[in-house]
């Protein structure tokens, strides 16, 4: 099993990154230092880890920085003597990529290149280091009614977002094969859970249900996604980082396929029960809207390799995960109001200086 002293997590103030940092500190035997390197864009929230910062003192350090700025990245790696990089940082919302692809090209492609170069320059020929790249199942394109994505499935990205992530995946593999950089990679299905910025499907629908807003459903609502509880994803990444084979890719799935409209029904029933709302009134909020361009019909992950080689398995059923997620949002309405406030972004800029 590999061990590291100083881990740099890019995008650690975002949804999956913050849950990963929390998981490592609270659920593993990691005894080193974690550096959270985050640009703090609209979806980054340093408050998501305020309790971790308080509890773990000097073992947790936050740096506000941009992965596409080489001097910032090099300084962070050097100053903190980083021996592992866990790369979450990415622009990740498909709709935003359709309307503004430039940010996705800069962050997801140029940012990954910048990290790879900085790591190679700092580490040289060292083999006791690791660059782990977190990617998405969307790079594989769209499935029909049957079959699942394997690690060997050919790439077929359909949106600016998935194309940018596919490009970054290829860069990571190229730096391993060309320069010998020790890497591992993971491609995951849709995540859900606490601390998720309310623009993605599940937190958006929960927030709209609680505030009486319409529930927009693309097309016929029958697009299928595989849903992965975010703590299970964190567990999988830690298994890959500590035990995975160098140069290998591992698919991470929740083994929970749901049509969007079926998922929404589960959310409606759960919110009605936990929040004491009228079920019929909530169902009346459903509104079908024009499908988005290039909307992939179905994703599904085969995670047999991860389960058999590294002994990973999901810890919760989908129903259990949804219940935990809805309850978290009910208990943390102040967090939702905070991250969606324009005043909050001003506060971030005033209190977290850019590197």
N, C-alpha and C positions, 0 to 999 in steps of 0.2 A: 504493500500500500504506500502510495506517495504521500509525503508530508511537505508542507510549505510554511515559511515563516512570515512572509509579507505578501498578501494577496491584494491586487488591485482589481476592483469591480467597476467596470464602466457602466454607466446608466443605473447606478445603485440607488438612486432616489426615485426611480420609476417603479412601475407595478411589479414586474417579475424580479428585478434586481433587488428591490427593498425586501421582498419576501425571501429571496435567497440569503441575503445578509442576515436577516432575522433567524432563518433556519440554521445557518452554520453556527451562529453564536449560541443559540438556545437548544439545539438538538444534536450537535455533534461534539466530538472531543477536540476540535480545533483549538489550539492554544496560542496561535500567532496573532498577527495584526491585520486588520482589514482596512484598506483605503478605498473610499467611495468617491469615484471620479465622475462627476455628472455636470452637464451644462446647465441644468435646471431650466429646461424649456417648459412649455405649458403643462406637460404631464409629469414633471419632476417635482417632488415634494419632500424637502428635508425633514419636515415634521413627521413623516411616516416612520422615521427611525430615531425620533427624539428619545424614546425610552432606552433604546440600544446605546445611544451616545452617552446617556446618563449612567447606565449600568456597567458599561465596559470601558469607560475612561479612555486611556491612551491606546487601547487595543482597537479602537474605532476612530478613524480620522476621515473628515470630509474635505474634498478639494473640488471647488467649482472650476471646471475646465471643459474645453472643447476637444473631442477626439480628433478633429480634423486640423488642429493647430499643432504642428510638430514640436515647437518649443515647449508648449504646455505639457504635452504627453511625455517628452523626453525628461523634463524636469521632475515630473511626478514619479516616473519609474526610477530615476536615479536617486532622488532625495529620500525615497522610502524603501530603497533596496529591494524592489519588487522581484519575487521569484515565480509568481504565477499571475496571469491575467485572465479574468473571467469576463468575456466581452458580451454584455447585454445591450449596450447603447445603440439605439436605432430609432429612426422614424418608422412608425409601424402601422399607421392607420391607412387602410386602402383608399377610402374616400379622399383623404387629404392628398394622397399620392397622385390621384387622378387630376385634381385641380391645381396642385403645386408640386410637380415631380422634382424640381431642382433641389429642394431640401433633402430629398431621399437620396439623390445621387451624391450630394456632398457628404452627408453623415454616414450613410450605409456603405458607400464604396470608398470615397476618399478617406473617411474616418478610419475604416478598417485597414486600408493601405498604410495610413500614418501610424497606427498602432503596431502593425506588423514590422514596419521599418524600424521603429523605435525599439521594439523588443529585440530584433535581430542585432541592432547596433550595440545595445546594452549587454546582451547575453552572449554574443559570439557563438562559440561552439559548445556552450554548456548543455548538458543533457538532464540536469536536475531542476529544470524549469518547465513551465507549461503555458501555452496559449490555448485557452478553450473558447471556442466560438459558438455562440447560441444563435440558431437560425430557426426557420419556420417550415412547416409542411407545404406552404403555398408555392415554394420553388418548384414543386413537382407538377403543378398544373391542376387539372380537374379530372376526377374519376367518374366513371359511369355508375350504374347501380350496384356493381359488384367489384371486388378487389380492394386491396389496400396498398398504401405506399410502403415500399421497402427502401432500405439504405441504397440499394442499387437501381432504384427507379430513375429513369432519365429525367433531367430537368426540363420543364416546359412552363416557365412563368408567364402569367397572363396580365399582370398589372405593373405599373411602374414600381410599386412597393416590392412585389415578389421578384421582379427583374433585378432590382438593386440588391436584394438579399442573395439571390442566386450569384450575382457578380461577386459579392463579398465572400461567399462560400468558396468559389473557385480561387480567389486570391489566397485564402487561408491554406487550401490544399497546395497551391503552387509554391508558397513560401516553405511549406514542409518538404515537398519533393525537390525543390530547387536548392534551397539553402539549409535544409536539415533542421528547421525550426520545430521543436517538439510541440505538436498540436493534438487536440481532440476536438470533435465537433458534435453538435446535437441539433436535430430538427424536430420541433415540437408541434403538437396540435394546439387548438385554441385554449388559452388559459382563462381561468376564472377564479375569483376569490377576493379577499380583502385588499384594500389600498389600490383599487383599480380606478383610474381616471374615468369619469362617467361620460365617455364618448363611445366606448365599445359596447357591444350588444347587451351583455348581461347587466353591467352597472347602469347603462342608459335606461334599460327597461325597468329596473328596480326603482331608479330615481323618478322616472315618469309615473310609475304606478303609485308611488308615495305622494307625488305632487299633483296627480290628476291630469297629467299631460297625455297627449295621444301616444300610441305605441306604433311607430312606423315599421311596417314589414315590407321588405323589398319583394317585388314580383309576386309569385304565388305562395311565397313563404316555405317552399319545400326544398330549399337548398340545405344540404346536410353538412354538419360539422362534427368533429370528434372533440369532446370537451375534457380538459385536463385540469384538475385542481392544482392551484399554483404551488402549494406546499409539496405535493407529490412531484411536481416538476423540479423544485429546488432539491429534493431528495435525489432525484435522478441525476441532476447535474453534479452533485457532490460525489455520487457513486462513480460517474464518468471521470471526474477530475482526479479522484484518488485511486481508482482501480482500472479505468478504461485503458485499452491498448493505444499506444501512441500512433497517430496517423489515422485513427478510425473514426467513423461517424456512427452515432447511435440515434435512432428515432425514438421519440418519447411521446406516447399517446395515452389518453385516458380510457380508451376502450369504451367510449360512451358516444355513440352516434345518435344525433337528434336532428330532425328537421327543425328549421328555425321556428316554425309555427307551433310545433310540439314543445319545443323548449319554452316558448313564451307561455304556453298553457301551464307548464310546471311552475314557472315563475309567478304567474297570476294566482294559482292556487296556494302557493307558499306564502306570498305576500298577504293574501286575504286571510289566511289562517294566523300568521304570526303578528300581523298588524291590525287584525280585527276589522278588515275592510269588507265591503259587499262584493261577492264574487261576480255577480251579473254586471255591476257597475264597472268593475275593472275590465271585464271582457269587452264591454262597449267601447273601450278606449283604443282597441285595435283598428289600425288604419292601413290599408294596402297602398303602397306608393310605387312609382315607376322603378323598375329594376335598375341597378347601377351598371355601367358599362363593364364588360368582361367579367361578370360575376360567376366565379367558378361554382359548378353545381354540387360537387361533393368532395370532401376530404375525409380520409380515414387512414390511420397509422397502424402499421404492423410493428409492434415493439418487442417481438420475440427475441431479437438479439440482445437487447438491454436486459430483459428478464432472465434469459438463460445464462448469459456470460457474466452479468454483474449482480444477479439476484434481486433486481428491483421489482416492485409491484405497487400498484396504487393502494393507498391506505384507506380511502373512503369510496363509497358508491356515489354515483352522480346525485342521487336524492339527498344523501347526507351532506355532500359538498354544497349543494344549492341551499340547503337549510342553514348551514354555517355561514354562507355568504350573505344571504338575505338578512340573517340576524345581525351580522356585523354592520351592514349598512343601516339597519334600524338603530343600532347602538351608536353609530358614528355619523349622524347627520351633520354635525358641526364640521367634520372633516370634509364632507362633500361640499358644503356651502363655502368653506374656506378655499379649496382648490379651484373652484369655479368663479371665484371673485376676482375682479380686476384689481381691487385694492391689494389682494394677496400677492399678485405678481409684482406690484410696486414694492411691497414689503420684502420680497425675496431679493430683488435687485439692490435694495438699500442695506440689507443685512448680510448678504453673501456676496462678497466681492469676487469679481472674475479674476482668475489667476493672472 
